[in-house]
Amino acid sequence: TMLSEPKFGITLLWAGIVTTVLTSVLETKALAEISASEAAVLYSTEPLFATLFASLALGEGFSGWKSFFGVGFVFLACCW
């Protein structure tokens, strides 16, 4: 089964520890050093950086009405 594969355990540890716990701790420590308004700007630009990374590093496309519909939802959520 998939659970007995060594790669599965390594992937699970990587996803759980490095990409979740470690980044959250580092982000929290970094945000403690800046003002609340700067932190708000950084958090609101996170979807933009995620889209840019997906486009450049992973070759994801951004086209069609679904993409613009999604951008609209993200924009409304940031303004809320």
All heavy atoms as a GROMACS GRO file, in nm:
protein
  601
    1THR      N    1   0.083  -0.119   0.000
    1THR     CA    2   0.000   0.000   0.000
    1THR      C    3   0.087   0.125   0.000
    1THR      O    4   0.208   0.118   0.020
    1THR     CB    5  -0.092   0.003   0.124
    1THR    OG1    6  -0.013   0.016   0.239
    1THR    CG2    7  -0.180  -0.119   0.129
    2MET      N    8   0.022   0.235  -0.017
    2MET     CA    9   0.092   0.363  -0.023
    2MET      C   10   0.156   0.397   0.112
    2MET      O   11   0.262   0.458   0.118
    2MET     CB   12  -0.007   0.473  -0.064
    2MET     CG   13   0.058   0.607  -0.085
    2MET     SD   14  -0.048   0.731  -0.160
    2MET     CE   15  -0.183   0.741  -0.045
    3LEU      N   16   0.093   0.358   0.221
    3LEU     CA   17   0.146   0.390   0.354
    3LEU      C   18   0.278   0.320   0.385
    3LEU      O   19   0.355   0.367   0.468
    3LEU     CB   20   0.043   0.355   0.460
    3LEU     CG   21  -0.086   0.436   0.457
    3LEU    CD1   22  -0.184   0.384   0.561
    3LEU    CD2   23  -0.058   0.583   0.479
    4SER      N   24   0.303   0.207   0.320
    4SER     CA   25   0.427   0.133   0.345
    4SER      C   26   0.545   0.184   0.261
    4SER      O   27   0.658   0.142   0.282
    4SER     CB   28   0.406  -0.016   0.320
    4SER     OG   29   0.375  -0.038   0.183
    5GLU      N   30   0.518   0.274   0.169
    5GLU     CA   31   0.624   0.331   0.085
    5GLU      C   32   0.706   0.432   0.165
    5GLU      O   33   0.649   0.520   0.230
    5GLU     CB   34   0.563   0.402  -0.036
    5GLU     CG   35   0.492   0.312  -0.132
    5GLU     CD   36   0.588   0.235  -0.220
    5GLU    OE1   37   0.698   0.285  -0.246
    5GLU    OE2   38   0.551   0.124  -0.261
    6PRO      N   39   0.838   0.424   0.163
    6PRO     CA   40   0.922   0.522   0.233
    6PRO      C   41   0.903   0.665   0.183
    6PRO      O   42   0.907   0.759   0.260
    6PRO     CB   43   1.065   0.475   0.208
    6PRO     CG   44   1.054   0.334   0.165
    6PRO     CD   45   0.919   0.318   0.103
    7LYS      N   46   0.880   0.679   0.053
    7LYS     CA   47   0.860   0.813  -0.003
    7LYS      C   48   0.736   0.880   0.054
    7LYS      O   49   0.732   1.001   0.070
    7LYS     CB   50   0.848   0.806  -0.155
    7LYS     CG   51   0.978   0.777  -0.224
    7LYS     CD   52   0.959   0.779  -0.374
    7LYS     CE   53   1.089   0.749  -0.445
    7LYS     NZ   54   1.075   0.750  -0.589
    8PHE      N   55   0.634   0.802   0.086
    8PHE     CA   56   0.512   0.858   0.142
    8PHE      C   57   0.539   0.920   0.278
    8PHE      O   58   0.495   1.031   0.307
    8PHE     CB   59   0.403   0.750   0.154
    8PHE     CG   60   0.276   0.803   0.212
    8PHE    CD1   61   0.189   0.878   0.136
    8PHE    CD2   62   0.242   0.777   0.344
    8PHE    CE1   63   0.072   0.928   0.189
    8PHE    CE2   64   0.125   0.825   0.399
    8PHE     CZ   65   0.039   0.901   0.320
    9GLY      N   66   0.614   0.851   0.361
    9GLY     CA   67   0.647   0.904   0.493
    9GLY      C   68   0.732   1.029   0.486
    9GLY      O   69   0.710   1.126   0.560
   10ILE      N   70   0.829   1.029   0.395
   10ILE     CA   71   0.915   1.146   0.376
   10ILE      C   72   0.833   1.265   0.325
   10ILE      O   73   0.847   1.377   0.374
   10ILE     CB   74   1.031   1.112   0.280
   10ILE    CG1   75   1.124   1.011   0.347
   10ILE    CG2   76   1.106   1.238   0.240
   10ILE    CD1   77   1.226   0.951   0.253
   11THR      N   78   0.746   1.239   0.231
   11THR     CA   79   0.660   1.344   0.178
   11THR      C   80   0.568   1.399   0.286
   11THR      O   81   0.549   1.520   0.297
   11THR     CB   82   0.577   1.291   0.060
   11THR    OG1   83   0.665   1.240  -0.039
   11THR    CG2   84   0.490   1.399   0.001
   12LEU      N   85   0.512   1.312   0.366
   12LEU     CA   86   0.423   1.354   0.474
   12LEU      C   87   0.497   1.439   0.577
   12LEU      O   88   0.447   1.543   0.621
   12LEU     CB   89   0.362   1.232   0.541
   12LEU     CG   90   0.248   1.255   0.638
   12LEU    CD1   91   0.132   1.323   0.568
   12LEU    CD2   92   0.204   1.123   0.697
   13LEU      N   93   0.618   1.398   0.613
   13LEU     CA   94   0.698   1.477   0.707
   13LEU      C   95   0.735   1.612   0.647
   13LEU      O   96   0.730   1.715   0.716
   13LEU     CB   97   0.824   1.400   0.747
   13LEU     CG   98   0.804   1.283   0.841
   13LEU    CD1   99   0.934   1.206   0.858
   13LEU    CD2  100   0.752   1.331   0.975
   14TRP      N  101   0.774   1.613   0.521
   14TRP     CA  102   0.810   1.738   0.456
   14TRP      C  103   0.690   1.832   0.454
   14TRP      O  104   0.702   1.950   0.491
   14TRP     CB  105   0.859   1.711   0.314
   14TRP     CG  106   0.891   1.838   0.240
   14TRP    CD1  107   0.810   1.908   0.157
   14TRP    CD2  108   1.014   1.911   0.245
   14TRP    NE1  109   0.873   2.019   0.109
   14TRP    CE2  110   0.999   2.023   0.162
   14TRP    CE3  111   1.134   1.891   0.312
   14TRP    CZ2  112   1.100   2.115   0.143
   14TRP    CZ3  113   1.235   1.984   0.292
   14TRP    CH2  114   1.218   2.094   0.210
   15ALA      N  115   0.575   1.783   0.413
   15ALA     CA  116   0.456   1.867   0.404
   15ALA      C  117   0.410   1.912   0.542
   15ALA      O  118   0.365   2.025   0.559
   15ALA     CB  119   0.344   1.792   0.333
   16GLY      N  120   0.422   1.827   0.640
   16GLY     CA  121   0.374   1.861   0.772
   16GLY      C  122   0.468   1.949   0.851
   16GLY      O  123   0.426   2.042   0.919
   17ILE      N  124   0.597   1.922   0.841
   17ILE     CA  125   0.693   1.995   0.925
   17ILE      C  126   0.750   2.117   0.853
   17ILE      O  127   0.742   2.229   0.904
   17ILE     CB  128   0.806   1.901   0.972
   17ILE    CG1  129   0.748   1.796   1.066
   17ILE    CG2  130   0.916   1.980   1.042
   17ILE    CD1  131   0.845   1.688   1.106
   18VAL      N  132   0.805   2.098   0.736
   18VAL     CA  133   0.875   2.207   0.669
   18VAL      C  134   0.778   2.310   0.612
   18VAL      O  135   0.789   2.429   0.641
   18VAL     CB  136   0.970   2.154   0.560
   18VAL    CG1  137   1.034   2.267   0.482
   18VAL    CG2  138   1.075   2.064   0.622
   19THR      N  139   0.683   2.264   0.532
   19THR     CA  140   0.598   2.360   0.464
   19THR      C  141   0.485   2.414   0.550
   19THR      O  142   0.421   2.511   0.512
   19THR     CB  143   0.537   2.300   0.336
   19THR    OG1  144   0.452   2.191   0.371
   19THR    CG2  145   0.645   2.253   0.242
   20THR      N  146   0.460   2.356   0.665
   20THR     CA  147   0.353   2.407   0.750
   20THR      C  148   0.409   2.465   0.879
   20THR      O  149   0.397   2.584   0.904
   20THR     CB  150   0.252   2.295   0.781
   20THR    OG1  151   0.202   2.242   0.659
   20THR    CG2  152   0.136   2.348   0.863
   21VAL      N  153   0.470   2.385   0.961
   21VAL     CA  154   0.515   2.428   1.093
   21VAL      C  155   0.630   2.529   1.082
   21VAL      O  156   0.624   2.637   1.140
   21VAL     CB  157   0.555   2.308   1.180
   21VAL    CG1  158   0.614   2.354   1.312
   21VAL    CG2  159   0.436   2.217   1.203
   22LEU      N  160   0.734   2.492   1.009
   22LEU     CA  161   0.852   2.577   1.001
   22LEU      C  162   0.819   2.713   0.940
   22LEU      O  163   0.859   2.817   0.993
   22LEU     CB  164   0.963   2.508   0.922
   22LEU     CG  165   1.094   2.584   0.912
   22LEU    CD1  166   1.155   2.604   1.050
   22LEU    CD2  167   1.191   2.510   0.822
   23THR      N  168   0.744   2.714   0.831
   23THR     CA  169   0.711   2.842   0.768
   23THR      C  170   0.620   2.925   0.856
   23THR      O  171   0.634   3.047   0.860
   23THR     CB  172   0.646   2.821   0.631
   23THR    OG1  173   0.530   2.738   0.645
   23THR    CG2  174   0.744   2.759   0.533
   24SER      N  175   0.529   2.863   0.930
   24SER     CA  176   0.442   2.938   1.020
   24SER      C  177   0.520   3.001   1.133
   24SER      O  178   0.497   3.117   1.170
   24SER     CB  179   0.332   2.848   1.077
   24SER     OG  180   0.248   2.804   0.974
   25VAL      N  181   0.615   2.929   1.190
   25VAL     CA  182   0.698   2.983   1.298
   25VAL      C  183   0.783   3.098   1.247
   25VAL      O  184   0.790   3.205   1.310
   25VAL     CB  185   0.785   2.872   1.359
   25VAL    CG1  186   0.891   2.929   1.452
   25VAL    CG2  187   0.699   2.772   1.435
   26LEU      N  188   0.848   3.080   1.133
   26LEU     CA  189   0.931   3.186   1.078
   26LEU      C  190   0.849   3.309   1.040
   26LEU      O  191   0.891   3.423   1.064
   26LEU     CB  192   1.009   3.135   0.957
   26LEU     CG  193   1.116   3.030   0.986
   26LEU    CD1  194   1.176   2.978   0.855
   26LEU    CD2  195   1.223   3.086   1.076
   27GLU      N  196   0.732   3.287   0.982
   27GLU     CA  197   0.646   3.397   0.945
   27GLU      C  198   0.598   3.474   1.068
   27GLU      O  199   0.598   3.598   1.068
   27GLU     CB  200   0.525   3.344   0.867
   27GLU     CG  201   0.432   3.451   0.816
   27GLU     CD  202   0.319   3.393   0.735
   27GLU    OE1  203   0.254   3.298   0.781
   27GLU    OE2  204   0.296   3.443   0.625
   28THR      N  205   0.563   3.404   1.174
   28THR     CA  206   0.518   3.469   1.297
   28THR      C  207   0.630   3.552   1.359
   28THR      O  208   0.608   3.666   1.403
   28THR     CB  209   0.468   3.364   1.398
   28THR    OG1  210   0.362   3.290   1.336
   28THR    CG2  211   0.419   3.429   1.524
   29LYS      N  212   0.750   3.498   1.360
   29LYS     CA  213   0.864   3.574   1.415
   29LYS      C  214   0.893   3.697   1.331
   29LYS      O  215   0.924   3.804   1.384
   29LYS     CB  216   0.988   3.484   1.424
   29LYS     CG  217   0.979   3.383   1.535
   29LYS     CD  218   1.107   3.305   1.548
   29LYS     CE  219   1.093   3.207   1.664
   29LYS     NZ  220   1.219   3.156   1.709
   30ALA      N  221   0.886   3.685   1.201
   30ALA     CA  222   0.912   3.798   1.113
   30ALA      C  223   0.805   3.905   1.126
   30ALA      O  224   0.834   4.025   1.129
   30ALA     CB  225   0.923   3.752   0.968
   31LEU      N  226   0.679   3.863   1.136
   31LEU     CA  227   0.570   3.960   1.147
   31LEU      C  228   0.571   4.034   1.280
   31LEU      O  229   0.518   4.145   1.290
   31LEU     CB  230   0.435   3.890   1.126
   31LEU     CG  231   0.408   3.844   0.983
   31LEU    CD1  232   0.279   3.765   0.976
   31LEU    CD2  233   0.404   3.962   0.888
   32ALA      N  234   0.632   3.976   1.382
   32ALA     CA  235   0.643   4.044   1.511
   32ALA      C  236   0.736   4.165   1.502
   32ALA      O  237   0.730   4.253   1.588
   32ALA     CB  238   0.693   3.946   1.617
   33GLU      N  239   0.819   4.170   1.400
   33GLU     CA  240   0.917   4.277   1.385
   33GLU      C  241   0.865   4.396   1.304
   33GLU      O  242   0.934   4.498   1.294
   33GLU     CB  243   1.044   4.223   1.319
   33GLU     CG  244   1.110   4.110   1.395
   33GLU     CD  245   1.161   4.153   1.531
   33GLU    OE1  246   1.213   4.264   1.543
   33GLU    OE2  247   1.146   4.072   1.626
   34ILE      N  248   0.747   4.385   1.244
   34ILE     CA  249   0.695   4.494   1.161
   34ILE      C  250   0.562   4.543   1.217
   34ILE      O  251   0.502   4.481   1.304
   34ILE     CB  252   0.681   4.449   1.014
   34ILE    CG1  253   0.580   4.335   1.000
   34ILE    CG2  254   0.815   4.411   0.955
   34ILE    CD1  255   0.552   4.295   0.856
   35SER      N  256   0.516   4.655   1.164
   35SER     CA  257   0.390   4.713   1.212
   35SER      C  258   0.270   4.634   1.160
   35SER      O  259   0.282   4.555   1.066
   35SER     CB  260   0.380   4.858   1.167
   35SER     OG  261   0.362   4.864   1.027
   36ALA      N  262   0.156   4.659   1.220
   36ALA     CA  263   0.034   4.590   1.179
   36ALA      C  264  -0.005   4.625   1.036
   36ALA      O  265  -0.053   4.538   0.961
   36ALA     CB  266  -0.080   4.623   1.274
   37SER      N  267   0.015   4.749   0.997
   37SER     CA  268  -0.022   4.788   0.860
   37SER      C  269   0.069   4.721   0.757
   37SER      O  270   0.023   4.680   0.650
   37SER     CB  271  -0.017   4.940   0.845
   37SER     OG  272   0.111   4.990   0.874
   38GLU      N  273   0.198   4.709   0.788
   38GLU     CA  274   0.288   4.639   0.697
   38GLU      C  275   0.252   4.492   0.688
   38GLU      O  276   0.256   4.432   0.580
   38GLU     CB  277   0.433   4.655   0.744
   38GLU     CG  278   0.488   4.794   0.727
   38GLU     CD  279   0.626   4.810   0.789
   38GLU    OE1  280   0.650   4.754   0.898
   38GLU    OE2  281   0.709   4.877   0.727
   39ALA      N  282   0.216   4.432   0.801
   39ALA     CA  283   0.176   4.291   0.801
   39ALA      C  284   0.049   4.271   0.718
   39ALA      O  285   0.038   4.172   0.645
   39ALA     CB  286   0.154   4.242   0.944
   40ALA      N  287  -0.044   4.365   0.726
   40ALA     CA  288  -0.168   4.354   0.649
   40ALA      C  289  -0.140   4.360   0.499
   40ALA      O  290  -0.198   4.285   0.421
   40ALA     CB  291  -0.264   4.466   0.688
   41VAL      N  292  -0.048   4.448   0.460
   41VAL     CA  293  -0.012   4.458   0.318
   41VAL      C  294   0.054   4.328   0.272
   41VAL      O  295   0.022   4.275   0.165
   41VAL     CB  296   0.081   4.579   0.293
   41VAL    CG1  297   0.140   4.575   0.153
   41VAL    CG2  298   0.004   4.708   0.316
   42LEU      N  299   0.144   4.274   0.353
   42LEU     CA  300   0.210   4.148   0.316
   42LEU      C  301   0.110   4.034   0.301
   42LEU      O  302   0.116   3.957   0.206
   42LEU     CB  303   0.317   4.112   0.418
   42LEU     CG  304   0.445   4.193   0.411
   42LEU    CD1  305   0.537   4.156   0.526
   42LEU    CD2  306   0.514   4.172   0.279
   43TYR      N  307   0.018   4.023   0.396
   43TYR     CA  308  -0.080   3.916   0.389
   43TYR      C  309  -0.174   3.932   0.270
   43TYR      O  310  -0.214   3.834   0.207
   43TYR     CB  311  -0.164   3.909   0.517
   43TYR     CG  312  -0.106   3.817   0.621
   43TYR    CD1  313  -0.076   3.863   0.748
   43TYR    CD2  314  -0.083   3.683   0.593
   43TYR    CE1  315  -0.023   3.778   0.844
   43TYR    CE2  316  -0.030   3.598   0.688
   43TYR     CZ  317  -0.002   3.646   0.812
   43TYR     OH  318   0.050   3.562   0.906
   44SER      N  319  -0.208   4.056   0.236
   44SER     CA  320  -0.301   4.076   0.125
   44SER      C  321  -0.234   4.050  -0.010
   44SER      O  322  -0.303   4.026  -0.109
   44SER     CB  323  -0.359   4.217   0.129
   44SER     OG  324  -0.259   4.313   0.108
   45THR      N  325  -0.102   4.057  -0.017
   45THR     CA  326  -0.033   4.028  -0.144
   45THR      C  327   0.006   3.881  -0.158
   45THR      O  328   0.057   3.842  -0.262
   45THR     CB  329   0.094   4.115  -0.157
   45THR    OG1  330   0.183   4.086  -0.050
   45THR    CG2  331   0.061   4.262  -0.160
   46GLU      N  332  -0.022   3.801  -0.059
   46GLU     CA  333   0.014   3.659  -0.066
   46GLU      C  334  -0.046   3.588  -0.187
   46GLU      O  335   0.024   3.513  -0.255
   46GLU     CB  336  -0.026   3.588   0.064
   46GLU     CG  337   0.022   3.447   0.072
   46GLU     CD  338  -0.010   3.382   0.205
   46GLU    OE1  339  -0.058   3.449   0.297
   46GLU    OE2  340   0.014   3.261   0.216
   47PRO      N  341  -0.174   3.609  -0.221
   47PRO     CA  342  -0.228   3.543  -0.341
   47PRO      C  343  -0.156   3.584  -0.469
   47PRO      O  344  -0.140   3.504  -0.561
   47PRO     CB  345  -0.375   3.586  -0.345
   47PRO     CG  346  -0.406   3.625  -0.206
   47PRO     CD  347  -0.281   3.680  -0.148
   48LEU      N  348  -0.110   3.709  -0.474
   48LEU     CA  349  -0.038   3.755  -0.592
   48LEU      C  350   0.095   3.681  -0.607
   48LEU      O  351   0.132   3.637  -0.716
   48LEU     CB  352  -0.013   3.906  -0.584
   48LEU     CG  353  -0.136   3.994  -0.577
   48LEU    CD1  354  -0.096   4.138  -0.552
   48LEU    CD2  355  -0.218   3.981  -0.702
   49PHE      N  356   0.168   3.668  -0.495
   49PHE     CA  357   0.295   3.597  -0.500
   49PHE      C  358   0.275   3.448  -0.528
   49PHE      O  359   0.355   3.387  -0.597
   49PHE     CB  360   0.373   3.618  -0.370
   49PHE     CG  361   0.430   3.755  -0.357
   49PHE    CD1  362   0.384   3.842  -0.259
   49PHE    CD2  363   0.528   3.800  -0.444
   49PHE    CE1  364   0.436   3.969  -0.247
   49PHE    CE2  365   0.581   3.926  -0.433
   49PHE     CZ  366   0.536   4.013  -0.335
   50ALA      N  367   0.169   3.390  -0.477
   50ALA     CA  368   0.140   3.249  -0.504
   50ALA      C  369   0.111   3.228  -0.652
   50ALA      O  370   0.158   3.130  -0.713
   50ALA     CB  371   0.023   3.202  -0.419
   51THR      N  372   0.036   3.318  -0.711
   51THR     CA  373   0.006   3.309  -0.854
   51THR      C  374   0.131   3.327  -0.938
   51THR      O  375   0.154   3.253  -1.035
   51THR     CB  376  -0.099   3.415  -0.893
   51THR    OG1  377  -0.215   3.396  -0.814
   51THR    CG2  378  -0.136   3.406  -1.040
   52LEU      N  379   0.214   3.424  -0.901
   52LEU     CA  380   0.338   3.447  -0.973
   52LEU      C  381   0.430   3.325  -0.964
   52LEU      O  382   0.488   3.281  -1.064
   52LEU     CB  383   0.408   3.571  -0.917
   52LEU     CG  384   0.538   3.612  -0.984
   52LEU    CD1  385   0.511   3.653  -1.129
   52LEU    CD2  386   0.603   3.725  -0.908
   53PHE      N  387   0.443   3.268  -0.845
   53PHE     CA  388   0.526   3.149  -0.828
   53PHE      C  389   0.472   3.032  -0.910
   53PHE      O  390   0.548   2.962  -0.976
   53PHE     CB  391   0.532   3.109  -0.680
   53PHE     CG  392   0.610   2.982  -0.656
   53PHE    CD1  393   0.748   2.982  -0.658
   53PHE    CD2  394   0.543   2.863  -0.634
   53PHE    CE1  395   0.819   2.866  -0.638
   53PHE    CE2  396   0.613   2.746  -0.614
   53PHE     CZ  397   0.752   2.747  -0.615
   54ALA      N  398   0.341   3.011  -0.906
   54ALA     CA  399   0.282   2.901  -0.982
   54ALA      C  400   0.304   2.919  -1.131
   54ALA      O  401   0.328   2.823  -1.203
   54ALA     CB  402   0.133   2.891  -0.951
   55SER      N  403   0.298   3.042  -1.175
   55SER     CA  404   0.317   3.069  -1.317
   55SER      C  405   0.462   3.050  -1.360
   55SER      O  406   0.490   2.985  -1.461
   55SER     CB  407   0.272   3.212  -1.348
   55SER     OG  408   0.296   3.244  -1.481
   56LEU      N  409   0.556   3.106  -1.283
   56LEU     CA  410   0.697   3.102  -1.321
   56LEU      C  411   0.762   2.967  -1.292
   56LEU      O  412   0.832   2.912  -1.378
   56LEU     CB  413   0.774   3.213  -1.250
   56LEU     CG  414   0.735   3.356  -1.288
   56LEU    CD1  415   0.812   3.456  -1.203
   56LEU    CD2  416   0.758   3.380  -1.435
   57ALA      N  417   0.743   2.915  -1.173
   57ALA     CA  418   0.814   2.794  -1.132
   57ALA      C  419   0.746   2.665  -1.177
   57ALA      O  420   0.812   2.567  -1.208
   57ALA     CB  421   0.833   2.793  -0.981
   58LEU      N  422   0.613   2.667  -1.180
   58LEU     CA  423   0.541   2.544  -1.210
   58LEU      C  424   0.476   2.541  -1.347
   58LEU      O  425   0.417   2.441  -1.386
   58LEU     CB  426   0.434   2.521  -1.101
   58LEU     CG  427   0.484   2.516  -0.958
   58LEU    CD1  428   0.368   2.505  -0.860
   58LEU    CD2  429   0.581   2.401  -0.939
   59GLY      N  430   0.483   2.654  -1.418
   59GLY     CA  431   0.427   2.659  -1.552
   59GLY      C  432   0.275   2.662  -1.556
   59GLY      O  433   0.215   2.628  -1.657
   60GLU      N  434   0.213   2.704  -1.447
   60GLU     CA  435   0.067   2.712  -1.443
   60GLU      C  436   0.019   2.827  -1.532
   60GLU      O  437   0.083   2.930  -1.542
   60GLU     CB  438   0.018   2.737  -1.300
   60GLU     CG  439   0.044   2.623  -1.206
   60GLU     CD  440  -0.049   2.505  -1.229
   60GLU    OE1  441  -0.163   2.526  -1.272
   60GLU    OE2  442  -0.004   2.392  -1.207
   61GLY      N  443  -0.093   2.807  -1.594
   61GLY     CA  444  -0.148   2.911  -1.680
   61GLY      C  445  -0.250   2.997  -1.608
   61GLY      O  446  -0.309   2.957  -1.508
   62PHE      N  447  -0.268   3.115  -1.660
   62PHE     CA  448  -0.367   3.207  -1.605
   62PHE      C  449  -0.447   3.262  -1.722
   62PHE      O  450  -0.407   3.358  -1.787
   62PHE     CB  451  -0.299   3.320  -1.529
   62PHE     CG  452  -0.394   3.414  -1.461
   62PHE    CD1  453  -0.447   3.380  -1.337
   62PHE    CD2  454  -0.433   3.532  -1.519
   62PHE    CE1  455  -0.536   3.465  -1.274
   62PHE    CE2  456  -0.521   3.617  -1.456
   62PHE     CZ  457  -0.572   3.584  -1.334
   63SER      N  458  -0.557   3.196  -1.751
   63SER     CA  459  -0.638   3.241  -1.864
   63SER      C  460  -0.781   3.193  -1.844
   63SER      O  461  -0.809   3.104  -1.768
   63SER     CB  462  -0.582   3.185  -1.995
   63SER     OG  463  -0.587   3.045  -1.993
   64GLY      N  464  -0.870   3.258  -1.915
   64GLY     CA  465  -1.009   3.218  -1.912
   64GLY      C  466  -1.088   3.288  -1.804
   64GLY      O  467  -1.034   3.354  -1.715
   65TRP      N  468  -1.217   3.276  -1.812
   65TRP     CA  469  -1.306   3.346  -1.721
   65TRP      C  470  -1.296   3.292  -1.579
   65TRP      O  471  -1.319   3.367  -1.484
   65TRP     CB  472  -1.449   3.341  -1.771
   65TRP     CG  473  -1.508   3.202  -1.772
   65TRP    CD1  474  -1.502   3.112  -1.871
   65TRP    CD2  475  -1.582   3.141  -1.668
   65TRP    NE1  476  -1.565   2.996  -1.835
   65TRP    CE2  477  -1.617   3.011  -1.710
   65TRP    CE3  478  -1.623   3.182  -1.541
   65TRP    CZ2  479  -1.688   2.924  -1.631
   65TRP    CZ3  480  -1.695   3.094  -1.463
   65TRP    CH2  481  -1.728   2.966  -1.508
   66LYS      N  482  -1.262   3.164  -1.561
   66LYS     CA  483  -1.250   3.108  -1.427
   66LYS      C  484  -1.138   3.176  -1.348
   66LYS      O  485  -1.151   3.201  -1.229
   66LYS     CB  486  -1.226   2.957  -1.433
   66LYS     CG  487  -1.344   2.878  -1.477
   66LYS     CD  488  -1.312   2.730  -1.476
   66LYS     CE  489  -1.428   2.648  -1.527
   66LYS     NZ  490  -1.396   2.504  -1.528
   67SER      N  491  -1.029   3.206  -1.415
   67SER     CA  492  -0.918   3.274  -1.348
   67SER      C  493  -0.959   3.412  -1.302
   67SER      O  494  -0.930   3.452  -1.189
   67SER     CB  495  -0.799   3.285  -1.443
   67SER     OG  496  -0.752   3.158  -1.478
   68PHE      N  497  -1.025   3.486  -1.387
   68PHE     CA  498  -1.068   3.621  -1.350
   68PHE      C  499  -1.177   3.619  -1.244
   68PHE      O  500  -1.183   3.706  -1.158
   68PHE     CB  501  -1.111   3.698  -1.474
   68PHE     CG  502  -0.996   3.728  -1.565
   68PHE    CD1  503  -0.977   3.656  -1.681
   68PHE    CD2  504  -0.904   3.827  -1.533
   68PHE    CE1  505  -0.870   3.682  -1.764
   68PHE    CE2  506  -0.796   3.854  -1.615
   68PHE     CZ  507  -0.779   3.781  -1.731
   69PHE      N  508  -1.261   3.517  -1.248
   69PHE     CA  509  -1.363   3.500  -1.145
   69PHE      C  510  -1.296   3.475  -1.010
   69PHE      O  511  -1.334   3.532  -0.908
   69PHE     CB  512  -1.454   3.383  -1.183
   69PHE     CG  513  -1.582   3.374  -1.106
   69PHE    CD1  514  -1.677   3.473  -1.115
   69PHE    CD2  515  -1.606   3.265  -1.024
   69PHE    CE1  516  -1.795   3.465  -1.045
   69PHE    CE2  517  -1.723   3.256  -0.953
   69PHE     CZ  518  -1.818   3.356  -0.963
   70GLY      N  519  -1.193   3.391  -1.009
   70GLY     CA  520  -1.118   3.364  -0.887
   70GLY      C  521  -1.046   3.487  -0.835
   70GLY      O  522  -1.043   3.513  -0.714
   71VAL      N  523  -0.988   3.565  -0.926
   71VAL     CA  524  -0.922   3.689  -0.886
   71VAL      C  525  -1.023   3.784  -0.821
   71VAL      O  526  -0.992   3.850  -0.722
   71VAL     CB  527  -0.855   3.756  -1.009
   71VAL    CG1  528  -0.814   3.899  -0.979
   71VAL    CG2  529  -0.736   3.676  -1.054
   72GLY      N  530  -1.140   3.788  -0.874
   72GLY     CA  531  -1.245   3.873  -0.816
   72GLY      C  532  -1.278   3.832  -0.673
   72GLY      O  533  -1.293   3.918  -0.585
   73PHE      N  534  -1.288   3.701  -0.649
   73PHE     CA  535  -1.314   3.654  -0.513
   73PHE      C  536  -1.201   3.687  -0.418
   73PHE      O  537  -1.224   3.728  -0.305
   73PHE     CB  538  -1.340   3.503  -0.512
   73PHE     CG  539  -1.483   3.466  -0.539
   73PHE    CD1  540  -1.514   3.380  -0.643
   73PHE    CD2  541  -1.586   3.517  -0.463
   73PHE    CE1  542  -1.645   3.344  -0.669
   73PHE    CE2  543  -1.717   3.484  -0.487
   73PHE     CZ  544  -1.747   3.398  -0.590
   74VAL      N  545  -1.079   3.670  -0.462
   74VAL     CA  546  -0.963   3.702  -0.377
   74VAL      C  547  -0.961   3.851  -0.349
   74VAL      O  548  -0.938   3.894  -0.234
   74VAL     CB  549  -0.831   3.657  -0.447
   74VAL    CG1  550  -0.711   3.711  -0.372
   74VAL    CG2  551  -0.825   3.505  -0.453
   75PHE      N  552  -0.988   3.933  -0.449
   75PHE     CA  553  -0.990   4.077  -0.429
   75PHE      C  554  -1.099   4.117  -0.331
   75PHE      O  555  -1.074   4.200  -0.240
   75PHE     CB  556  -1.011   4.147  -0.564
   75PHE     CG  557  -1.013   4.296  -0.555
   75PHE    CD1  558  -0.895   4.365  -0.532
   75PHE    CD2  559  -1.131   4.366  -0.565
   75PHE    CE1  560  -0.896   4.504  -0.522
   75PHE    CE2  561  -1.133   4.504  -0.554
   75PHE     CZ  562  -1.016   4.573  -0.533
   76LEU      N  563  -1.216   4.060  -0.344
   76LEU     CA  564  -1.325   4.091  -0.250
   76LEU      C  565  -1.289   4.046  -0.108
   76LEU      O  566  -1.320   4.117  -0.011
   76LEU     CB  567  -1.456   4.024  -0.295
   76LEU     CG  568  -1.523   4.086  -0.415
   76LEU    CD1  569  -1.643   4.002  -0.459
   76LEU    CD2  570  -1.567   4.228  -0.386
   77ALA      N  571  -1.226   3.934  -0.096
   77ALA     CA  572  -1.187   3.885   0.037
   77ALA      C  573  -1.083   3.978   0.100
   77ALA      O  574  -1.088   4.005   0.221
   77ALA     CB  575  -1.131   3.744   0.027
   78CYS      N  576  -0.991   4.031   0.020
   78CYS     CA  577  -0.891   4.124   0.073
   78CYS      C  578  -0.956   4.256   0.114
   78CYS      O  579  -0.912   4.319   0.211
   78CYS     CB  580  -0.783   4.150  -0.031
   78CYS     SG  581  -0.676   4.008  -0.061
   79CYS      N  582  -1.056   4.297   0.044
   79CYS     CA  583  -1.123   4.424   0.075
   79CYS      C  584  -1.220   4.410   0.193
   79CYS      O  585  -1.256   4.508   0.255
   79CYS     CB  586  -1.200   4.474  -0.046
   79CYS     SG  587  -1.094   4.526  -0.181
   80TRP      N  588  -1.264   4.290   0.219
   80TRP     CA  589  -1.362   4.267   0.326
   80TRP      C  590  -1.298   4.300   0.456
   80TRP      O  591  -1.327   4.356   0.548
   80TRP     CB  592  -1.405   4.123   0.324
   80TRP     CG  593  -1.517   4.093   0.418
   80TRP    CD1  594  -1.506   4.057   0.548
   80TRP    CD2  595  -1.657   4.098   0.390
   80TRP    NE1  596  -1.628   4.038   0.603
   80TRP    CE2  597  -1.725   4.063   0.509
   80TRP    CE3  598  -1.730   4.129   0.279
   80TRP    CZ2  599  -1.861   4.057   0.518
   80TRP    CZ3  600  -1.867   4.122   0.288
   80TRP    CH2  601  -1.931   4.087   0.405
   0.00000   0.00000   0.00000
